[in-house]
Amino acid sequence: MIEVRNLVKKYGDHVAVDHLNFTVEKGKIYGFLGPNGAGKTTTMNMITGYIASTEGDILIDGHNILEEPEEAKKKIGYLPELPPLYQDMTAKEYLEFAAELKGIPKEKRQGNINGVMSTTKIQNVKNRLIKNLSKGYKQRVGLAQALLGYPEIIILDEPTVGLDPKQIIEIRDLIKSLGKNHTVILSSHILSEVSAVCDYVMIIDKGKLVASDSPENLSRVMSGANSLEITVKGKEGEIRKALDLVENIEDVVYHNSIVPGACDFTVKISGDVDMRENIFFALAEAKCPILKMQSSNMSLEEVFLKLTDDRNQTGRLTESEIFEDEIEEEGEE
């Protein structure tokens, strides 16, 4: 649905977006992450046609956003971080105004407006002035505006910023439901939200793409191996001797345990083989009962922090730059 090629945006000497390349497939929810100043909002503004790029191309369902702006923009619904609402209009008046601006035919306009009000659950406030609505309802009105015309792509920039926990859950559920019929790009600083909602994550730092994968794969790859955290009752030597008999174990790292008479280990396993059953039987035969066993993949928060760390003072590559090189090499293969 979206193809971004060699995208660059400069403000004087400052490079906000630096040769960015990625594609967005139909029917998925994408999380767009990065620290403040990474270039997220600038990239979104270029995709939606609000600002022009310095270099590169953006194709929306095959239409170049600069050469065929009307055709490209028909495919996009956009909710900026601050929704562009007219405070002295009612919610319904605002949607009628937005529908006219979008060029929705008169005969389809009212049905379209009723449909998006139903989807965003704002029918009960449709005749109230926007300035008198709560922050959550204002956000819903902005989202209804983005859905007008039923565009195939919905772009949401920090859609839950400033909302209370109940409103965040409601908007999150709404975004999940939108993913059934639309391609959604979601920018958010709430990483647990991205993990819960998104099928795919793109992380940018200093205007460059540093990672692009599903949350699960990012966690697995960044943890460096297929790893297990286990707590076993028994002596360290006996446990190590039992684990030595298990195939495909790459490394066993001992940690002090807070459980009396037990040992904590991180067991790194080569490849993607599931060795939990083999480890269970090996330790059971050694009469060393397992008290805990769980995967030790990194959380999305840990992945994000690791990928967006600044280059250290020695000038060596950070983890993010090493990972970016690995991604490029995999793509070439």
For each residue, the residues with C-beta under 8 A, 3 or more apart:
1: 24 25 26 60 61 75 152 153 183
2: 23 24 47 58 59 60 61 153 183 185
3: 23 24 57 58 59
4: 7 20 21 22 23 43 47 56 57 58
5: 21 56 57 58 59
6: 19 20 21 55 56 57
7: 4 17 19 20 21 43 46 53 55 56 57 58
8: 15 17 18 19 20 53 54 55 56
9: 15 16 17 39 42 43 46 51 53 54 207
10: 13 14 15 16 54
11: 14 16
12:
13: 10
14: 10 11
15: 8 9 10 18 207
16: 9 10 11 39 42 207
17: 7 8 9 20 39 42 43 46 53 207
18: 8 15 39 206 207 208
19: 6 7 8 55 56 208
20: 4 6 7 8 17 39 43 56 204 207 208 209
21: 4 5 6 7 209
22: 4 202 209 212
23: 2 3 4
24: 1 2 3 28 30 153 183 185
25: 1 28 183
26: 1 152 183
27: 179 183
28: 24 25 179 183 184 199 200
29: 175 176 178 179 183 184 186 197 198 199 200
30: 24 183 184 185 186 198 199 200 201 202
31: 186 187 188 194 197 198 200 201 202 215
32: 40 43 44 185 186 187 202 204
33: 40 187 188 191 194 201 202 203 204 304
34: 38 39 40 203 204 205 308
35: 38 205 308
36:
37:
38: 34 35 204 205 206 207 308
39: 9 16 17 18 20 34 42 43 204 206 207
40: 32 33 34 43 44 157 187 204
41: 44 45 81 157 187
42: 9 16 17 39 45 46 51 207
43: 4 7 9 17 20 32 39 40 46 47 204
44: 32 40 41 47 48 78 155 157 185 187
45: 41 42 48 50 51
46: 7 9 17 42 43 49 50 51 52 53 58 65
47: 2 4 43 44 58 60 65 76 155 185
48: 44 45 65 73 76 78 155
49: 46 65 66 69 72 73 76
50: 45 46
51: 9 42 45 46
52: 46 66
53: 7 8 9 17 46 56 57 58 66
54: 8 9 10
55: 6 7 8 19
56: 4 5 6 7 8 19 20 53
57: 3 4 5 6 7 53 64 66
58: 2 3 4 5 7 46 47 53 64 65 66 72
59: 2 3 5 62 63 64 65 72
60: 1 2 47 63 65 72 73 75 76 153
61: 1 2 72 75 152 153
62: 59
63: 59 60 67 68 71 72 75
64: 57 58 59 67 68 72
65: 46 47 48 49 58 59 60 68 69 72 73
66: 49 52 53 57 58 69
67: 63 64
68: 63 64 65 71 72
69: 49 65 66 72 73
70: 73 74
71: 63 68 74 75
72: 49 58 59 60 61 63 64 65 68 69 75 76
73: 48 49 60 65 69 70 76
74: 70 71 149 151
75: 1 60 61 63 71 72 151 152 153
76: 47 48 49 60 72 73 151 153 154 155
77: 145 146 147 148 149 151 153 154 155 182
78: 44 48 146 154 155 157
79: 83 139 142 143 145 146 154 155 156 157 159
80: 83 84 142 157
81: 41 157 158 161
82:
83: 79 80 138 139 141 142 145
84: 80 142 145
85: 89 94 130 138 141 142
86: 89 94 97 130
87: 129 130 131
88: 129 130 131
89: 85 86 93 94 97 129 130
90: 93 94 126 127 128 129 130
91: 94 95 117 122 125 126 127 128 130 133 137 141 144
92: 95 96 113 117 126 127
93: 89 90 96 97
94: 85 86 89 90 91 97 98 130 141 145
95: 91 92 98 99 113 116 117 141 144 145 148
96: 92 93 99 100 109 113
97: 86 89 93 94 100 101
98: 94 95 101 102 145 148
99: 95 96 102 104 109 112 113 148 149
100: 96 97 103 104 109
101: 97 98
102: 98 99 148 149
103: 100
104: 99 100 108 109 112 148 149
105: 108 109
106: 109
107:
108: 104 105 111 112
109: 96 99 100 104 105 106 112 113
110: 113 114
111: 108 114 115
112: 99 104 108 109 115 116 148 149 150
113: 92 95 96 99 109 110 116 117 148
114: 110 111 117 118
115: 111 112 118 119 150
116: 95 112 113 119 120 144 145 147 148
117: 91 92 95 113 114 120 121 122 123 126 144
118: 114 115 121 123
119: 115 116 144 147 174 177 178
120: 116 117 140 141 143 144 147 174
121: 117 118 124 140 170 174
122: 91 117 125 126 137 140 141 144
123: 117 118 126
124: 121
125: 91 122 128 133 137
126: 90 91 92 117 122 123
127: 90 91 92
128: 90 91 125 132 133
129: 87 88 89 90 132 133
130: 85 86 87 88 89 90 91 94 133 138 141
131: 87 88
132: 128 129
133: 91 125 128 129 130 137 138 141
134: 137 138 167
135: 138 139 162 163 167
136: 139 140 163 164 167 170 171
137: 91 122 125 133 134 140 141
138: 83 85 130 133 134 135 141 142
139: 79 83 135 136 142 143 159 160 163 167 171
140: 120 121 122 136 137 143 144 171 174
141: 83 85 91 94 95 120 122 130 133 137 138 144 145
142: 79 80 83 84 85 138 139 145 146
143: 79 120 139 140 146 147 156 159 171 174
144: 91 95 116 117 119 120 122 140 141 147 148
145: 77 79 83 84 94 95 98 116 141 142 148
146: 77 78 79 142 143 151 154 155 156
147: 77 116 119 120 143 144 150 151 154 178
148: 77 95 98 99 102 104 112 113 116 144 145
149: 74 77 99 102 104 112
150: 112 115 147 181
151: 74 75 76 77 146 147 154 182
152: 1 26 61 75 182 183
153: 1 2 24 60 61 75 76 77 182 183 184 185
154: 76 77 78 79 146 147 151 178 182 183 184 185
155: 44 47 48 76 77 78 79 146 184 185
156: 79 143 146 159 175 184 185 186 187
157: 40 41 44 78 79 80 81 187
158: 81 161 187 188 189
159: 79 139 143 156 171 175 186 188
160: 139 163 167 168 171 172 188 190 193
161: 81 158 189
162: 135
163: 135 136 139 160 167 168 171
164: 136 167 168
165: 168 169
166: 169 170
167: 134 135 136 139 160 163 164 170 171
168: 160 163 164 165 171 172 190 193
169: 165 166 172 173
170: 121 136 166 167 173 174
171: 136 139 140 143 159 160 163 167 168 174 175
172: 160 168 169 175 176 193 196 197
173: 169 170 176 177
174: 119 120 121 140 143 170 171 177 178
175: 29 156 159 171 172 178 179 184 186 197
176: 29 172 173 179 197
177: 119 173 174 180
178: 29 119 147 154 174 175 181 182 184
179: 27 28 29 175 176 182 184 197 199
180: 177
181: 150 178
182: 77 151 152 153 154 178 179
183: 1 2 24 25 26 27 28 29 30 152 153 154
184: 28 29 30 153 154 155 156 175 178 179
185: 2 24 30 32 44 47 153 154 155 156
186: 29 30 31 32 156 159 175 194 197 198
187: 31 32 33 40 41 44 156 157 158
188: 31 33 158 159 160 191 193 194
189: 158 161
190: 160 168 193 194
191: 33 188 194 195 299 300 301 304
192: 195 196 300 301
193: 160 168 172 188 190 196 197
194: 31 33 186 188 190 191 197 198 201 215 300
195: 191 192 198 215 299 300
196: 172 192 193
197: 29 31 172 175 176 179 186 193 194
198: 29 30 31 186 194 195 201 215
199: 28 29 30 179 214
200: 28 29 30 31 212 213 214
201: 30 31 33 194 198 211 212 213 214 215 218 300
202: 22 30 31 32 33 209 211 212
203: 33 34 209 210 211 212 303 304 307 308
204: 20 32 33 34 38 39 40 43 207 208 209 210
205: 34 35 38 208 210 307 308 320
206: 18 38 39
207: 9 15 16 17 18 20 38 39 42 204
208: 18 19 20 204 205 324
209: 20 21 22 202 203 204 212 324
210: 203 204 205 307 308 320 321 323 324
211: 201 202 203 218 303 307 320 323 324 327
212: 22 200 201 202 203 209 327
213: 200 201 217 218 221
214: 199 200 201 217 218
215: 31 194 195 198 201 218 219 300
216: 219 220 297
217: 213 214 220 221
218: 201 211 213 214 215 221 222 300 303
219: 215 216 222 223 297 298 299 300 303
220: 216 217 223 226 297
221: 213 217 218 323
222: 218 219 298 302 303 306 307 319 323
223: 219 220 227 296 297 298
224: 227 268
225: 250 268 269 270
226: 220 268 269 270 271 272 273
227: 223 224 266 267 268 269 295 296 297
228: 266 267 269 275 276 279 293 294 295 296
229: 264 265 266 267 292 293 294 295 296
230: 264 265 267 279 290 292 293
231: 257 259 262 263 264 265 290 291 292 293
232: 239 262 263 265 283 288 289 290 291
233: 259 261 262 288 289 291
234: 238 239 261 262 263 283 286 287 288 289
235: 238 239 263
236: 239 240 254 263
237: 240 241
238: 234 235 241 242 286 288
239: 232 234 235 236 242 243 263 265 283 286 288
240: 236 237 243 244 252 254
241: 237 238 244 245 286
242: 238 239 245 246 282 283 285 286 288
243: 239 240 246 249 252 265 267 279 282 283
244: 240 241 249
245: 241 242 282
246: 242 243 249 275 278 279 282
247: 275 278
248: 269 270 271 273 275
249: 243 244 246 252 267 268 269 270 275
250: 225 268 269 270
251: 266 267 268
252: 240 243 249 265 266 267 268
253: 265 266 267 268
254: 236 240 263 264 265
255: 263 264 265 266
256: 264
257: 231 262 263 264
258:
259: 231 233 262 264 291
260:
261: 233 234
262: 231 232 233 234 257 259 291
263: 231 232 234 235 236 239 254 255 257
264: 229 230 231 254 255 256 257 259
265: 229 230 231 232 239 243 252 253 254 255
266: 227 228 229 251 252 253 255 296
267: 227 228 229 230 243 249 251 252 253 275 279
268: 224 225 226 227 249 250 251 252 253
269: 225 226 227 228 248 249 250 273 275
270: 225 226 248 249 250 273
271: 226 248
272: 226
273: 226 248 269 270
274: 277
275: 228 246 247 248 249 267 269 278 279
276: 228 279 280 293
277: 274 280 281
278: 246 247 275 281 282
279: 228 230 243 246 267 275 276 282 283 290 293
280: 276 277 283 284 290 293
281: 277 278 284 285
282: 242 243 245 246 278 279 285 286
283: 232 234 239 242 243 279 280 286 288 289 290
284: 280 281 287 288 289 290
285: 242 281 282
286: 234 238 239 241 242 282 283
287: 234 284
288: 232 233 234 238 239 242 283 284
289: 232 233 234 283 284
290: 230 231 232 279 280 283 284 293
291: 231 232 233 259 262
292: 229 230 231
293: 228 229 230 231 276 279 280 290
294: 228 229
295: 227 228 229
296: 223 227 228 229 266
297: 216 219 220 223 227
298: 219 222 223 302 303 306
299: 191 195 219 302 303
300: 191 192 194 195 201 215 218 219 303 304
301: 191 192 304 305
302: 222 298 299 305 306
303: 203 211 218 219 222 298 299 300 306 307
304: 33 191 203 300 301 307 308
305: 301 302 308 309
306: 222 298 302 303 309 319 320
307: 203 205 210 211 222 303 304 319 320 323
308: 34 35 38 203 205 210 304 305 320
309: 305 306 318 319 320
310: 318
311: 315 316 317 318 321
312: 315 316 318
313:
314:
315: 311 312
316: 311 312
317: 311 321 322 325
318: 309 310 311 312 321 322
319: 222 306 307 309 322 323
320: 205 210 211 306 307 308 309 323 324
321: 210 311 317 318 324 325
322: 317 318 319 325 326
323: 210 211 221 222 307 319 320 326 327
324: 208 209 210 211 320 321 327 328
325: 317 321 322 328 329
326: 322 323 329 330
327: 211 212 323 324 330 331
328: 324 325 331 332
329: 325 326 332 333
330: 326 327 333
331: 327 328
332: 328 329
333: 329 330
